[in-house]
Amino acid sequence: MNTKVMSLSCQNKTTHGKSKDKSTFHRVNNTIILGGNCDGDIFNEKKWTESLKDYRNWECIEFNTPISIFQLIPGDLRKEVYKFIGKKILYTGTLNCIYHFYQAGIYRK
């Protein structure tokens, strides 16, 4: 789901359009919102949120250098977590999946 919100320190006006990688974006008051359907110059958060219920407005986002959530805690605590769990949790990459949607919000495996 392509719903990424991040703060920006730039202009205080409303703009919208297409980014380089063809994601829809909408910028309002130092915030950029990716994904969904933004109609017109006036941003309507409720309408945008409602548009995310339709999977056709979704777009996959790319993981850039993912890190383990356990790297965020101190080393000694990380060792205790590994000891408690019994093994290290590793990743090798991302898994591509194909979902077949029947209608917005419902898929079959």
HELIX and SHEET records of a PDB file:
HELIX    1   1 GLU A   45  SER A   51  1                                   7    
HELIX    2   2 TYR A   55  ASN A   57  5                                   3    
HELIX    3   3 ILE A   69  LEU A   72  5                                   4    
HELIX    4   4 GLY A   75  ILE A   85  1                                  11    
SHEET    1   A 4 LYS A   4  SER A   7  0                                        
SHEET    2   A 4 THR A  31  LEU A  34 -1                                        
SHEET    3   A 4 THR A  24  VAL A  28 -1                                        
SHEET    4   A 4 THR A  15  LYS A  18 -1                                        
SHEET    1   B 2 HIS A 100  GLN A 103  0                                        
SHEET    2   B 2 ILE A 106  ARG A 108 -1                                        
END                                                                             
